[in-house]
Amino acid sequence: MTGSTHIERRHAIVVDAPADRVFPLLTPLGERRWVAGWEPEFLHPPSGDTQDGMVFRTGHGGETTLWSCVRWEPEHHRVRYARVTPGSRFGFVDVACDAAGPGRTRATIAYAYTALSDAGAATLAALTDDAFRAMIDGWKPLLEACLRTPA
């Protein structure tokens, strides 16, 4: 395998809303409210309620990714997902929301990916630190617009 075989990226944004409102939007069901084209297929539980052991599937760009929630700590505004895009990459996604002043939340997003193939290594190589920061920074206006819109 050529190229990057493992990467870790982390970035935080500050959102103008309390964690009790921001964190639910960073779950598979919540992301449907603000991520265009995000349509997870919930395998367990079918309701899509986030919990330890939940499993869901997503499709994007001709790839299918399987996800599982491996740590669910809503009381601390923390969640960890394991994800695999067969034949490409395996990874973990960590989300942590913390107070960043009155009515503000620091949402920290971390990805750790391991390539499973040359195609996966190419995907990892494209997710530079700058590209990852730009991706996460792009979430802030979408989250804040969603928070201004009634559910």
N, CA, C and O atoms as a GROMACS GRO file, in nm:
protein
  604
    1MET      N    1   0.086  -0.118   0.000
    1MET     CA    2   0.000   0.000   0.000
    1MET      C    3   0.090   0.123   0.000
    1MET      O    4   0.188   0.130   0.074
    2THR      N    5   0.056   0.219  -0.084
    2THR     CA    6   0.133   0.342  -0.091
    2THR      C    7   0.055   0.456  -0.029
    2THR      O    8  -0.068   0.450  -0.019
    3GLY      N    9   0.125   0.561   0.013
    3GLY     CA   10   0.059   0.679   0.069
    3GLY      C   11   0.037   0.665   0.219
    3GLY      O   12   0.088   0.574   0.283
    4SER      N   13  -0.041   0.758   0.273
    4SER     CA   14  -0.070   0.761   0.416
    4SER      C   15  -0.153   0.640   0.455
    4SER      O   16  -0.254   0.611   0.391
    5THR      N   17  -0.110   0.569   0.559
    5THR     CA   18  -0.188   0.455   0.604
    5THR      C   19  -0.265   0.484   0.731
    5THR      O   20  -0.357   0.410   0.766
    6HIS      N   21  -0.231   0.592   0.801
    6HIS     CA   22  -0.305   0.631   0.922
    6HIS      C   23  -0.293   0.781   0.941
    6HIS      O   24  -0.184   0.838   0.928
    7ILE      N   25  -0.406   0.845   0.972
    7ILE     CA   26  -0.405   0.988   1.003
    7ILE      C   27  -0.494   1.012   1.123
    7ILE      O   28  -0.586   0.936   1.152
    8GLU      N   29  -0.466   1.121   1.192
    8GLU     CA   30  -0.551   1.168   1.301
    8GLU      C   31  -0.568   1.317   1.283
    8GLU      O   32  -0.472   1.391   1.264
    9ARG      N   33  -0.693   1.361   1.289
    9ARG     CA   34  -0.726   1.503   1.273
    9ARG      C   35  -0.819   1.544   1.386
    9ARG      O   36  -0.902   1.465   1.431
   10ARG      N   37  -0.804   1.668   1.432
   10ARG     CA   38  -0.889   1.721   1.539
   10ARG      C   39  -0.906   1.871   1.514
   10ARG      O   40  -0.810   1.942   1.481
   11HIS      N   41  -1.029   1.918   1.532
   11HIS     CA   42  -1.055   2.061   1.519
   11HIS      C   43  -1.180   2.095   1.601
   11HIS      O   44  -1.268   2.012   1.618
   12ALA      N   45  -1.184   2.218   1.650
   12ALA     CA   46  -1.299   2.263   1.730
   12ALA      C   47  -1.358   2.390   1.669
   12ALA      O   48  -1.288   2.472   1.610
   13ILE      N   49  -1.488   2.401   1.685
   13ILE     CA   50  -1.560   2.523   1.648
   13ILE      C   51  -1.639   2.568   1.770
   13ILE      O   52  -1.676   2.486   1.854
   14VAL      N   53  -1.664   2.697   1.778
   14VAL     CA   54  -1.748   2.750   1.886
   14VAL      C   55  -1.881   2.791   1.824
   14VAL      O   56  -1.886   2.872   1.731
   15VAL      N   57  -1.988   2.735   1.878
   15VAL     CA   58  -2.123   2.755   1.826
   15VAL      C   59  -2.201   2.838   1.928
   15VAL      O   60  -2.191   2.816   2.048
   16ASP      N   61  -2.277   2.934   1.878
   16ASP     CA   62  -2.353   3.025   1.964
   16ASP      C   63  -2.484   2.961   2.012
   16ASP      O   64  -2.593   3.004   1.974
   17ALA      N   65  -2.470   2.860   2.095
   17ALA     CA   66  -2.584   2.792   2.158
   17ALA      C   67  -2.526   2.702   2.267
   17ALA      O   68  -2.410   2.661   2.259
   18PRO      N   69  -2.607   2.670   2.368
   18PRO     CA   70  -2.557   2.581   2.475
   18PRO      C   71  -2.542   2.437   2.426
   18PRO      O   72  -2.606   2.396   2.328
   19ALA      N   73  -2.458   2.362   2.495
   19ALA     CA   74  -2.428   2.223   2.456
   19ALA      C   75  -2.554   2.136   2.452
   19ALA      O   76  -2.562   2.045   2.369
   20ASP      N   77  -2.650   2.162   2.537
   20ASP     CA   78  -2.773   2.082   2.536
   20ASP      C   79  -2.850   2.096   2.406
   20ASP      O   80  -2.931   2.010   2.372
   21ARG      N   81  -2.824   2.203   2.332
   21ARG     CA   82  -2.888   2.221   2.201
   21ARG      C   83  -2.797   2.178   2.086
   21ARG      O   84  -2.845   2.128   1.984
   22VAL      N   85  -2.667   2.198   2.103
   22VAL     CA   86  -2.572   2.166   1.995
   22VAL      C   87  -2.549   2.015   1.984
   22VAL      O   88  -2.554   1.959   1.875
   23PHE      N   89  -2.523   1.949   2.096
   23PHE     CA   90  -2.485   1.808   2.094
   23PHE      C   91  -2.586   1.719   2.020
   23PHE      O   92  -2.543   1.634   1.942
   24PRO      N   93  -2.717   1.734   2.042
   24PRO     CA   94  -2.811   1.647   1.969
   24PRO      C   95  -2.802   1.661   1.817
   24PRO      O   96  -2.838   1.569   1.744
   25LEU      N   97  -2.754   1.776   1.769
   25LEU     CA   98  -2.740   1.796   1.625
   25LEU      C   99  -2.618   1.723   1.569
   25LEU      O  100  -2.603   1.713   1.447
   26LEU      N  101  -2.533   1.672   1.656
   26LEU     CA  102  -2.412   1.601   1.613
   26LEU      C  103  -2.428   1.449   1.630
   26LEU      O  104  -2.331   1.377   1.650
   27THR      N  105  -2.553   1.405   1.622
   27THR     CA  106  -2.588   1.262   1.622
   27THR      C  107  -2.641   1.228   1.483
   27THR      O  108  -2.674   1.319   1.406
   28PRO      N  109  -2.650   1.101   1.448
   28PRO     CA  110  -2.700   1.066   1.314
   28PRO      C  111  -2.838   1.123   1.283
   28PRO      O  112  -2.860   1.171   1.172
   29LEU      N  113  -2.931   1.118   1.378
   29LEU     CA  114  -3.062   1.178   1.354
   29LEU      C  115  -3.053   1.330   1.345
   29LEU      O  116  -3.114   1.390   1.257
   30GLY      N  117  -2.978   1.391   1.435
   30GLY     CA  118  -2.966   1.536   1.437
   30GLY      C  119  -2.903   1.592   1.311
   30GLY      O  120  -2.942   1.698   1.264
   31GLU      N  121  -2.806   1.521   1.256
   31GLU     CA  122  -2.738   1.571   1.137
   31GLU      C  123  -2.831   1.577   1.017
   31GLU      O  124  -2.805   1.653   0.923
   32ARG      N  125  -2.937   1.499   1.017
   32ARG     CA  126  -3.034   1.507   0.906
   32ARG      C  127  -3.094   1.646   0.896
   32ARG      O  128  -3.142   1.686   0.790
   33ARG      N  129  -3.094   1.721   1.007
   33ARG     CA  130  -3.153   1.856   1.006
   33ARG      C  131  -3.064   1.960   0.938
   33ARG      O  132  -3.115   2.064   0.896
   34TRP      N  133  -2.934   1.936   0.926
   34TRP     CA  134  -2.847   2.041   0.874
   34TRP      C  135  -2.743   1.995   0.772
   34TRP      O  136  -2.676   2.080   0.712
   35VAL      N  137  -2.728   1.865   0.749
   35VAL     CA  138  -2.630   1.815   0.651
   35VAL      C  139  -2.704   1.773   0.525
   35VAL      O  140  -2.779   1.675   0.526
   36ALA      N  141  -2.683   1.846   0.417
   36ALA     CA  142  -2.749   1.815   0.290
   36ALA      C  143  -2.709   1.675   0.244
   36ALA      O  144  -2.590   1.641   0.241
   37GLY      N  145  -2.808   1.594   0.209
   37GLY     CA  146  -2.783   1.461   0.158
   37GLY      C  147  -2.752   1.355   0.262
   37GLY      O  148  -2.725   1.240   0.228
   38TRP      N  149  -2.755   1.393   0.391
   38TRP     CA  150  -2.727   1.296   0.499
   38TRP      C  151  -2.854   1.217   0.524
   38TRP      O  152  -2.948   1.267   0.584
   39GLU      N  153  -2.855   1.092   0.479
   39GLU     CA  154  -2.972   1.005   0.493
   39GLU      C  155  -2.927   0.869   0.544
   39GLU      O  156  -2.925   0.772   0.468
   40PRO      N  157  -2.891   0.858   0.672
   40PRO     CA  158  -2.848   0.728   0.723
   40PRO      C  159  -2.961   0.626   0.721
   40PRO      O  160  -3.078   0.659   0.741
   41GLU      N  161  -2.923   0.502   0.696
   41GLU     CA  162  -3.016   0.390   0.706
   41GLU      C  163  -2.991   0.325   0.842
   41GLU      O  164  -2.885   0.267   0.865
   42PHE      N  165  -3.087   0.334   0.930
   42PHE     CA  166  -3.070   0.284   1.066
   42PHE      C  167  -3.100   0.134   1.071
   42PHE      O  168  -3.212   0.091   1.044
   43LEU      N  169  -2.998   0.057   1.106
   43LEU     CA  170  -3.011  -0.088   1.114
   43LEU      C  171  -3.048  -0.133   1.255
   43LEU      O  172  -3.128  -0.224   1.272
   44HIS      N  173  -2.988  -0.068   1.355
   44HIS     CA  174  -3.021  -0.097   1.496
   44HIS      C  175  -2.990   0.026   1.580
   44HIS      O  176  -2.877   0.074   1.576
   45PRO      N  177  -3.083   0.077   1.655
   45PRO     CA  178  -3.225   0.046   1.648
   45PRO      C  179  -3.286   0.115   1.526
   45PRO      O  180  -3.234   0.216   1.480
   46PRO      N  181  -3.395   0.062   1.473
   46PRO     CA  182  -3.457   0.121   1.354
   46PRO      C  183  -3.502   0.265   1.374
   46PRO      O  184  -3.515   0.339   1.277
   47SER      N  185  -3.524   0.306   1.498
   47SER     CA  186  -3.567   0.443   1.527
   47SER      C  187  -3.456   0.544   1.502
   47SER      O  188  -3.483   0.663   1.484
   48GLY      N  189  -3.330   0.498   1.501
   48GLY     CA  190  -3.218   0.590   1.485
   48GLY      C  191  -3.174   0.657   1.613
   48GLY      O  192  -3.086   0.743   1.611
   49ASP      N  193  -3.235   0.619   1.725
   49ASP     CA  194  -3.193   0.677   1.854
   49ASP      C  195  -3.048   0.638   1.881
   49ASP      O  196  -3.012   0.520   1.874
   50THR      N  197  -2.966   0.738   1.911
   50THR     CA  198  -2.825   0.710   1.939
   50THR      C  199  -2.813   0.640   2.073
   50THR      O  200  -2.871   0.682   2.173
   51GLN      N  201  -2.737   0.531   2.073
   51GLN     CA  202  -2.713   0.453   2.194
   51GLN      C  203  -2.590   0.367   2.169
   51GLN      O  204  -2.550   0.347   2.055
   52ASP      N  205  -2.530   0.317   2.276
   52ASP     CA  206  -2.419   0.222   2.259
   52ASP      C  207  -2.467   0.106   2.173
   52ASP      O  208  -2.574   0.050   2.197
   53GLY      N  209  -2.388   0.070   2.073
   53GLY     CA  210  -2.421  -0.043   1.988
   53GLY      C  211  -2.508  -0.012   1.869
   53GLY      O  212  -2.537  -0.101   1.788
   54MET      N  213  -2.553   0.114   1.855
   54MET     CA  214  -2.634   0.146   1.736
   54MET      C  215  -2.551   0.119   1.611
   54MET      O  216  -2.429   0.133   1.613
   55VAL      N  217  -2.618   0.081   1.503
   55VAL     CA  218  -2.552   0.054   1.376
   55VAL      C  219  -2.634   0.122   1.266
   55VAL      O  220  -2.756   0.111   1.261
   56PHE      N  221  -2.562   0.193   1.178
   56PHE     CA  222  -2.630   0.254   1.064
   56PHE      C  223  -2.536   0.255   0.944
   56PHE      O  224  -2.416   0.233   0.956
   57ARG      N  225  -2.597   0.281   0.828
   57ARG     CA  226  -2.523   0.277   0.702
   57ARG      C  227  -2.546   0.409   0.629
   57ARG      O  228  -2.657   0.464   0.631
   58THR      N  229  -2.440   0.459   0.565
   58THR     CA  230  -2.453   0.578   0.482
   58THR      C  231  -2.390   0.552   0.346
   58THR      O  232  -2.306   0.463   0.331
   59GLY      N  233  -2.432   0.629   0.249
   59GLY     CA  234  -2.374   0.622   0.116
   59GLY      C  235  -2.336   0.761   0.070
   59GLY      O  236  -2.410   0.857   0.090
   60HIS      N  237  -2.218   0.771   0.008
   60HIS     CA  238  -2.173   0.901  -0.043
   60HIS      C  239  -2.066   0.876  -0.150
   60HIS      O  240  -1.972   0.800  -0.128
   61GLY      N  241  -2.082   0.940  -0.263
   61GLY     CA  242  -1.981   0.929  -0.368
   61GLY      C  243  -1.955   0.787  -0.416
   61GLY      O  244  -1.842   0.752  -0.449
   62GLY      N  245  -2.059   0.705  -0.419
   62GLY     CA  246  -2.043   0.568  -0.465
   62GLY      C  247  -1.988   0.472  -0.362
   62GLY      O  248  -1.964   0.355  -0.392
   63GLU      N  249  -1.967   0.520  -0.239
   63GLU     CA  250  -1.916   0.435  -0.132
   63GLU      C  251  -2.025   0.413  -0.027
   63GLU      O  252  -2.110   0.499  -0.005
   64THR      N  253  -2.020   0.298   0.037
   64THR     CA  254  -2.108   0.268   0.150
   64THR      C  255  -2.021   0.261   0.274
   64THR      O  256  -1.915   0.198   0.273
   65THR      N  257  -2.066   0.325   0.382
   65THR     CA  258  -1.994   0.322   0.509
   65THR      C  259  -2.086   0.267   0.616
   65THR      O  260  -2.202   0.307   0.626
   66LEU      N  261  -2.034   0.175   0.695
   66LEU     CA  262  -2.105   0.120   0.811
   66LEU      C  263  -2.051   0.186   0.936
   66LEU      O  264  -1.930   0.200   0.953
   67TRP      N  265  -2.142   0.227   1.023
   67TRP     CA  266  -2.107   0.299   1.146
   67TRP      C  267  -2.165   0.225   1.266
   67TRP      O  268  -2.268   0.158   1.256
   68SER      N  269  -2.097   0.239   1.380
   68SER     CA  270  -2.152   0.191   1.507
   68SER      C  271  -2.113   0.288   1.617
   68SER      O  272  -2.000   0.336   1.621
   69CYS      N  273  -2.206   0.316   1.705
   69CYS     CA  274  -2.177   0.398   1.822
   69CYS      C  275  -2.109   0.307   1.925
   69CYS      O  276  -2.168   0.209   1.971
   70VAL      N  277  -1.986   0.341   1.959
   70VAL     CA  278  -1.911   0.257   2.053
   70VAL      C  279  -1.897   0.322   2.192
   70VAL      O  280  -1.855   0.256   2.287
   71ARG      N  281  -1.932   0.448   2.202
   71ARG     CA  282  -1.936   0.512   2.334
   71ARG      C  283  -2.038   0.626   2.329
   71ARG      O  284  -2.025   0.719   2.250
   72TRP      N  285  -2.139   0.616   2.412
   72TRP     CA  286  -2.248   0.714   2.416
   72TRP      C  287  -2.256   0.771   2.557
   72TRP      O  288  -2.294   0.700   2.650
   73GLU      N  289  -2.220   0.897   2.573
   73GLU     CA  290  -2.221   0.964   2.702
   73GLU      C  291  -2.295   1.097   2.690
   73GLU      O  292  -2.234   1.203   2.700
   74PRO      N  293  -2.427   1.093   2.669
   74PRO     CA  294  -2.501   1.217   2.647
   74PRO      C  295  -2.495   1.311   2.766
   74PRO      O  296  -2.502   1.433   2.750
   75GLU      N  297  -2.484   1.255   2.888
   75GLU     CA  298  -2.478   1.341   3.006
   75GLU      C  299  -2.350   1.425   3.008
   75GLU      O  300  -2.345   1.528   3.076
   76HIS      N  301  -2.248   1.383   2.934
   76HIS     CA  302  -2.122   1.458   2.923
   76HIS      C  303  -2.104   1.519   2.784
   76HIS      O  304  -1.999   1.576   2.754
   77HIS      N  305  -2.206   1.506   2.700
   77HIS     CA  306  -2.202   1.556   2.561
   77HIS      C  307  -2.083   1.497   2.485
   77HIS      O  308  -2.005   1.569   2.422
   78ARG      N  309  -2.072   1.363   2.491
   78ARG     CA  310  -1.964   1.291   2.424
   78ARG      C  311  -2.021   1.170   2.350
   78ARG      O  312  -2.114   1.104   2.396
   79VAL      N  313  -1.963   1.144   2.233
   79VAL     CA  314  -2.000   1.024   2.157
   79VAL      C  315  -1.879   0.981   2.074
   79VAL      O  316  -1.800   1.064   2.029
   80ARG      N  317  -1.867   0.850   2.055
   80ARG     CA  318  -1.763   0.795   1.968
   80ARG      C  319  -1.826   0.692   1.876
   80ARG      O  320  -1.905   0.607   1.918
   81TYR      N  321  -1.790   0.704   1.748
   81TYR     CA  322  -1.837   0.610   1.647
   81TYR      C  323  -1.717   0.537   1.587
   81TYR      O  324  -1.611   0.597   1.568
   82ALA      N  325  -1.734   0.410   1.556
   82ALA     CA  326  -1.642   0.336   1.470
   82ALA      C  327  -1.709   0.331   1.334
   82ALA      O  328  -1.830   0.316   1.323
   83ARG      N  329  -1.628   0.342   1.229
   83ARG     CA  330  -1.684   0.339   1.094
   83ARG      C  331  -1.590   0.265   1.001
   83ARG      O  332  -1.468   0.273   1.015
   84VAL      N  333  -1.648   0.194   0.906
   84VAL     CA  334  -1.567   0.125   0.806
   84VAL      C  335  -1.630   0.146   0.669
   84VAL      O  336  -1.751   0.126   0.650
   85THR      N  337  -1.546   0.185   0.576
   85THR     CA  338  -1.583   0.191   0.435
   85THR      C  339  -1.510   0.072   0.372
   85THR      O  340  -1.391   0.080   0.344
   86PRO      N  341  -1.582  -0.040   0.350
   86PRO     CA  342  -1.516  -0.164   0.308
   86PRO      C  343  -1.424  -0.144   0.188
   86PRO      O  344  -1.459  -0.078   0.090
   87GLY      N  345  -1.305  -0.202   0.199
   87GLY     CA  346  -1.208  -0.193   0.092
   87GLY      C  347  -1.137  -0.060   0.084
   87GLY      O  348  -1.056  -0.040  -0.006
   88SER      N  349  -1.166   0.032   0.176
   88SER     CA  350  -1.106   0.165   0.170
   88SER      C  351  -1.041   0.208   0.301
   88SER      O  352  -0.919   0.225   0.308
   89ARG      N  353  -1.123   0.224   0.407
   89ARG     CA  354  -1.068   0.279   0.531
   89ARG      C  355  -1.155   0.241   0.651
   89ARG      O  356  -1.274   0.214   0.640
   90PHE      N  357  -1.089   0.240   0.766
   90PHE     CA  358  -1.154   0.219   0.895
   90PHE      C  359  -1.122   0.340   0.980
   90PHE      O  360  -1.014   0.397   0.969
   91GLY      N  361  -1.218   0.378   1.067
   91GLY     CA  362  -1.187   0.494   1.150
   91GLY      C  363  -1.276   0.507   1.271
   91GLY      O  364  -1.373   0.433   1.291
   92PHE      N  365  -1.238   0.605   1.351
   92PHE     CA  366  -1.316   0.646   1.467
   92PHE      C  367  -1.348   0.794   1.451
   92PHE      O  368  -1.266   0.871   1.402
   93VAL      N  369  -1.466   0.833   1.494
   93VAL     CA  370  -1.507   0.973   1.498
   93VAL      C  371  -1.548   1.002   1.642
   93VAL      O  372  -1.636   0.936   1.697
   94ASP      N  373  -1.485   1.103   1.701
   94ASP     CA  374  -1.516   1.145   1.837
   94ASP      C  375  -1.574   1.285   1.834
   94ASP      O  376  -1.524   1.373   1.764
   95VAL      N  377  -1.681   1.305   1.910
   95VAL     CA  378  -1.746   1.435   1.924
   95VAL      C  379  -1.754   1.467   2.072
   95VAL      O  380  -1.798   1.385   2.152
   96ALA      N  381  -1.710   1.588   2.107
   96ALA     CA  382  -1.717   1.635   2.246
   96ALA      C  383  -1.764   1.779   2.246
   96ALA      O  384  -1.708   1.863   2.175
   97CYS      N  385  -1.867   1.808   2.324
   97CYS     CA  386  -1.919   1.944   2.335
   97CYS      C  387  -1.899   1.992   2.478
   97CYS      O  388  -1.936   1.925   2.574
   98ASP      N  389  -1.839   2.110   2.490
   98ASP     CA  390  -1.811   2.170   2.621
   98ASP      C  391  -1.852   2.316   2.620
   98ASP      O  392  -1.855   2.381   2.514
   99ALA      N  393  -1.885   2.369   2.738
   99ALA     CA  394  -1.920   2.510   2.749
   99ALA      C  395  -1.802   2.596   2.707
   99ALA      O  396  -1.687   2.567   2.740
  100ALA      N  397  -1.831   2.702   2.633
  100ALA     CA  398  -1.729   2.797   2.588
  100ALA      C  399  -1.773   2.937   2.626
  100ALA      O  400  -1.754   3.032   2.550
  101GLY      N  401  -1.831   2.950   2.744
  101GLY     CA  402  -1.886   3.077   2.789
  101GLY      C  403  -2.037   3.067   2.792
  101GLY      O  404  -2.094   2.968   2.747
  102PRO      N  405  -2.102   3.170   2.844
  102PRO     CA  406  -2.249   3.166   2.856
  102PRO      C  407  -2.316   3.146   2.719
  102PRO      O  408  -2.297   3.225   2.627
  103GLY      N  409  -2.395   3.040   2.709
  103GLY     CA  410  -2.472   3.016   2.588
  103GLY      C  411  -2.389   2.979   2.466
  103GLY      O  412  -2.437   2.990   2.354
  104ARG      N  413  -2.265   2.935   2.486
  104ARG     CA  414  -2.178   2.899   2.374
  104ARG      C  415  -2.119   2.760   2.398
  104ARG      O  416  -2.099   2.719   2.513
  105THR      N  417  -2.092   2.690   2.289
  105THR     CA  418  -2.040   2.553   2.297
  105THR      C  419  -1.918   2.538   2.209
  105THR      O  420  -1.916   2.582   2.094
  106ARG      N  421  -1.815   2.476   2.264
  106ARG     CA  422  -1.700   2.434   2.184
  106ARG      C  423  -1.725   2.289   2.145
  106ARG      O  424  -1.727   2.200   2.230
  107ALA      N  425  -1.744   2.267   2.016
  107ALA     CA  426  -1.763   2.131   1.963
  107ALA      C  427  -1.630   2.086   1.903
  107ALA      O  428  -1.582   2.144   1.806
  108THR      N  429  -1.572   1.983   1.963
  108THR     CA  430  -1.445   1.929   1.915
  108THR      C  431  -1.473   1.799   1.841
  108THR      O  432  -1.536   1.708   1.894
  109ILE      N  433  -1.425   1.794   1.718
  109ILE     CA  434  -1.446   1.678   1.632
  109ILE      C  435  -1.309   1.617   1.601
  109ILE      O  436  -1.218   1.688   1.559
  110ALA      N  437  -1.296   1.488   1.623
  110ALA     CA  438  -1.169   1.419   1.594
  110ALA      C  439  -1.196   1.297   1.508
  110ALA      O  440  -1.288   1.220   1.533
  111TYR      N  441  -1.113   1.280   1.406
  111TYR     CA  442  -1.118   1.163   1.319
  111TYR      C  443  -0.984   1.091   1.331
  111TYR      O  444  -0.879   1.155   1.336
  112ALA      N  445  -0.987   0.959   1.335
  112ALA     CA  446  -0.868   0.875   1.324
  112ALA      C  447  -0.900   0.769   1.219
  112ALA      O  448  -0.991   0.689   1.236
  113TYR      N  449  -0.825   0.770   1.110
  113TYR     CA  450  -0.850   0.680   0.998
  113TYR      C  451  -0.728   0.593   0.970
  113TYR      O  452  -0.614   0.637   0.984
  114THR      N  453  -0.754   0.469   0.932
  114THR     CA  454  -0.651   0.378   0.884
  114THR      C  455  -0.693   0.329   0.746
  114THR      O  456  -0.805   0.281   0.727
  115ALA      N  457  -0.602   0.341   0.651
  115ALA     CA  458  -0.630   0.296   0.515
  115ALA      C  459  -0.633   0.144   0.510
  115ALA      O  460  -0.554   0.076   0.576
  116LEU      N  461  -0.724   0.091   0.430
  116LEU     CA  462  -0.735  -0.053   0.407
  116LEU      C  463  -0.688  -0.091   0.267
  116LEU      O  464  -0.679  -0.210   0.234
  117SER      N  465  -0.658   0.010   0.185
  117SER     CA  466  -0.619  -0.014   0.046
  117SER      C  467  -0.551   0.111  -0.007
  117SER      O  468  -0.544   0.213   0.062
  118ASP      N  469  -0.500   0.102  -0.130
  118ASP     CA  470  -0.442   0.220  -0.194
  118ASP      C  471  -0.547   0.330  -0.212
  118ASP      O  472  -0.518   0.448  -0.195
  119ALA      N  473  -0.670   0.290  -0.246
  119ALA     CA  474  -0.778   0.390  -0.260
  119ALA      C  475  -0.803   0.459  -0.127
  119ALA      O  476  -0.823   0.581  -0.124
  120GLY      N  477  -0.803   0.385  -0.018
  120GLY     CA  478  -0.819   0.445   0.114
  120GLY      C  479  -0.705   0.537   0.148
  120GLY      O  480  -0.726   0.644   0.205
  121ALA      N  481  -0.583   0.497   0.113
  121ALA     CA  482  -0.466   0.582   0.139
  121ALA      C  483  -0.478   0.714   0.063
  121ALA      O  484  -0.439   0.818   0.115
  122ALA      N  485  -0.530   0.710  -0.059
  122ALA     CA  486  -0.548   0.833  -0.136
  122ALA      C  487  -0.652   0.924  -0.069
  122ALA      O  488  -0.634   1.046  -0.066
  123THR      N  489  -0.758   0.865  -0.016
  123THR     CA  490  -0.858   0.944   0.056
  123THR      C  491  -0.796   1.009   0.178
  123THR      O  492  -0.820   1.127   0.205
  124LEU      N  493  -0.717   0.934   0.252
  124LEU     CA  494  -0.651   0.988   0.371
  124LEU      C  495  -0.555   1.100   0.334
  124LEU      O  496  -0.548   1.201   0.403
  125ALA      N  497  -0.480   1.082   0.225
  125ALA     CA  498  -0.384   1.184   0.183
  125ALA      C  499  -0.455   1.315   0.149
  125ALA      O  500  -0.400   1.423   0.169
  126ALA      N  501  -0.577   1.306   0.097
  126ALA     CA  502  -0.652   1.426   0.061
  126ALA      C  503  -0.708   1.499   0.183
  126ALA      O  504  -0.739   1.617   0.176
  127LEU      N  505  -0.721   1.429   0.295
  127LEU     CA  506  -0.776   1.491   0.416
  127LEU      C  507  -0.661   1.551   0.497
  127LEU      O  508  -0.627   1.504   0.606
  128THR      N  509  -0.602   1.656   0.442
  128THR     CA  510  -0.492   1.727   0.508
  128THR      C  511  -0.545   1.799   0.632
  128THR      O  512  -0.666   1.810   0.651
  129ASP      N  513  -0.454   1.848   0.715
  129ASP     CA  514  -0.496   1.927   0.830
  129ASP      C  515  -0.581   2.045   0.786
  129ASP      O  516  -0.686   2.073   0.844
  130ASP      N  517  -0.536   2.115   0.681
  130ASP     CA  518  -0.612   2.231   0.632
  130ASP      C  519  -0.749   2.191   0.579
  130ASP      O  520  -0.848   2.260   0.605
  131ALA      N  521  -0.756   2.081   0.505
  131ALA     CA  522  -0.885   2.035   0.451
  131ALA      C  523  -0.979   1.996   0.564
  131ALA      O  524  -1.099   2.024   0.557
  132PHE      N  525  -0.927   1.932   0.667
  132PHE     CA  526  -1.011   1.892   0.779
  132PHE      C  527  -1.063   2.015   0.854
  132PHE      O  528  -1.182   2.022   0.886
  133ARG      N  529  -0.974   2.111   0.881
  133ARG     CA  530  -1.018   2.234   0.948
  133ARG      C  531  -1.126   2.305   0.867
  133ARG      O  532  -1.226   2.351   0.923
  134ALA      N  533  -1.106   2.314   0.737
  134ALA     CA  534  -1.205   2.380   0.651
  134ALA      C  535  -1.339   2.307   0.655
  134ALA      O  536  -1.445   2.370   0.659
  135MET      N  537  -1.335   2.173   0.654
  135MET     CA  538  -1.459   2.095   0.661
  135MET      C  539  -1.534   2.125   0.790
  135MET      O  540  -1.653   2.153   0.788
  136ILE      N  541  -1.464   2.118   0.903
  136ILE     CA  542  -1.529   2.139   1.033
  136ILE      C  543  -1.572   2.284   1.048
  136ILE      O  544  -1.681   2.311   1.099
  137ASP      N  545  -1.490   2.379   1.004
  137ASP     CA  546  -1.529   2.520   1.009
  137ASP      C  547  -1.658   2.543   0.930
  137ASP      O  548  -1.739   2.628   0.967
  138GLY      N  549  -1.677   2.468   0.822
  138GLY     CA  550  -1.799   2.480   0.742
  138GLY      C  551  -1.924   2.434   0.814
  138GLY      O  552  -2.035   2.468   0.774
  139TRP      N  553  -1.907   2.356   0.920
  139TRP     CA  554  -2.022   2.311   0.998
  139TRP      C  555  -2.082   2.423   1.082
  139TRP      O  556  -2.204   2.424   1.104
  140LYS      N  557  -2.000   2.517   1.128
  140LYS     CA  558  -2.047   2.621   1.220
  140LYS      C  559  -2.167   2.699   1.164
  140LYS      O  560  -2.270   2.706   1.232
  141PRO      N  561  -2.158   2.759   1.044
  141PRO     CA  562  -2.276   2.833   0.996
  141PRO      C  563  -2.397   2.744   0.972
  141PRO      O  564  -2.511   2.788   0.990
  142LEU      N  565  -2.375   2.620   0.934
  142LEU     CA  566  -2.487   2.528   0.913
  142LEU      C  567  -2.555   2.494   1.045
  142LEU      O  568  -2.678   2.492   1.053
  143LEU      N  569  -2.475   2.467   1.148
  143LEU     CA  570  -2.532   2.439   1.281
  143LEU      C  571  -2.608   2.560   1.334
  143LEU      O  572  -2.719   2.546   1.385
  144GLU      N  573  -2.547   2.678   1.322
  144GLU     CA  574  -2.613   2.798   1.376
  144GLU      C  575  -2.740   2.830   1.300
  144GLU      O  576  -2.837   2.875   1.361
  145ALA      N  577  -2.743   2.809   1.169
  145ALA     CA  578  -2.866   2.830   1.092
  145ALA      C  579  -2.973   2.730   1.136
  145ALA      O  580  -3.089   2.766   1.151
  146CYS      N  581  -2.934   2.607   1.157
  146CYS     CA  582  -3.028   2.505   1.204
  146CYS      C  583  -3.084   2.541   1.341
  146CYS      O  584  -3.203   2.524   1.366
  147LEU      N  585  -2.999   2.591   1.428
  147LEU     CA  586  -3.042   2.627   1.563
  147LEU      C  587  -3.140   2.744   1.563
  147LEU      O  588  -3.219   2.760   1.656
  148ARG      N  589  -3.135   2.827   1.459
  148ARG     CA  590  -3.228   2.941   1.448
  148ARG      C  591  -3.362   2.899   1.389
  148ARG      O  592  -3.459   2.974   1.394
  149THR      N  593  -3.367   2.778   1.332
  149THR     CA  594  -3.488   2.728   1.265
  149THR      C  595  -3.564   2.635   1.358
  149THR      O  596  -3.504   2.544   1.415
  150PRO      N  597  -3.694   2.656   1.376
  150PRO     CA  598  -3.771   2.564   1.460
  150PRO      C  599  -3.763   2.421   1.405
  150PRO      O  600  -3.762   2.400   1.284
  151ALA      N  601  -3.758   2.325   1.495
  151ALA     CA  602  -3.747   2.183   1.455
  151ALA      C  603  -3.871   2.135   1.384
  151ALA      O  604  -3.879   2.019   1.344
   0.00000   0.00000   0.00000
